[in-house]
Amino acid sequence: MSMDVRAVSAHNPNAVHPGALMTQHTIALVDDDKNILTSVTIALEAEGYKVKTYTDGHEALRALSTAPVDLAVLDIKMPRMDGMELLRRIRETSSLPVIFLTSKDDEVDEVLGLRMGADDYIKKPFSQRLLVERIRSLLRRGQADKPEEGGAVAEAPIVKGELMLDSTRHLCTWKGQHVQLTVTEFLILKALASRPGHVKNRDQLMDAAYGEHIYVDDRTIDSHIKRLRKKFKQADDDFNQIETLYGVGYRYKEG
């Protein structure tokens, strides 16, 4: 028999809430389907997350500009301002981790969303357990390189020619110019740049960016690589450090 975790905690003062052992993160849910907002909110709050819900992109954009969150889950198809436009507006100023909710068979939305800077996507209808795991994984990836409290030694920045990656500050520069990257883009670039000249296949880049227990298909990695190149081209039109080896994978140029 299933039982509401919150009810157990309420009746047992010694019970440990699922979120008590982790930093409480705030999640924004943006979807015009109120049933989804309600059910997902219940699932996330049971895991210890704080949840803010919005039924359209305009409302969410106004709120996020004054009250930042740790991660956003966006439905693509919404009235007034859809998820694509909301993501575009978010990416103008922020590398906020974003997960898209897409229609079951809409591959165009998936690819376009990734190219616009989404970190991940989940197809509707979806398992709440799957969504919770993807959220947990994405937040964990964003925190993995930050120094722990208590005097842990921070990881030294990676410097390869004109590229500098500082994991502890989630900072990337090229020729001294800041290049704003999402969590996923940062981890993919870090995996490539940490060993220039060495080829990384898509499975290795998936593991570096998503963890060993999360599967994404090949076009997800390809879309992130295309967006990385686009961002660096905006900073330097001559940027060509990320090479494609067709049928094999990608590598960061030596020298």
Stockholm file with secondary structure:
# STOCKHOLM 1.0

chainA/1-255         MSMDVRAVSAHNPNAVHPGALMTQHTIALVDDDKNILTSVTIALEAEGYKVKTYTDGHEALRALSTAPVDLAVLDIKMPRMDGMELLRRIRETSSLPVIFLTSKDDEVDEVLGLRMGADDYIKKPFSQRLLVERIRSLLRRGQADKPEEGGAVAEAPIVKGELMLDSTRHLCTWKGQHVQLTVTEFLILKALASRPGHVKNRDQLMDAAYGEHIYVDDRTIDSHIKRLRKKFKQADDDFNQIETLYGVGYRYKEG
#=GR chainA/1-255 SS CCCCHHHHHHHCTTCCCTTTTSCCCEEEEECSCHHHHHHHHHHHHHTTCEEEEESSHHHHHHHHHHSCCSEEEEESCCSSSCHHHHHHHHHTTCCCCEEEEECTTCHHHHHHHHHHTCSEEEESSCCHHHHHHHHHHHHHHHHTTSCCTTTCCCCCCEEETTEEEEGGGTEEEETTEECCCCHHHHHHHHHHHTSTTCCBCHHHHHHHHHCTTCCCCHHHHHHHHHHHHHHHHHHCTTCCCEEEETTTEEEECCC
#=GC SS_cons         CCCCHHHHHHHCTTCCCTTTTSCCCEEEEECSCHHHHHHHHHHHHHTTCEEEEESSHHHHHHHHHHSCCSEEEEESCCSSSCHHHHHHHHHTTCCCCEEEEECTTCHHHHHHHHHHTCSEEEESSCCHHHHHHHHHHHHHHHHTTSCCTTTCCCCCCEEETTEEEEGGGTEEEETTEECCCCHHHHHHHHHHHTSTTCCBCHHHHHHHHHCTTCCCCHHHHHHHHHHHHHHHHHHCTTCCCEEEETTTEEEECCC
//
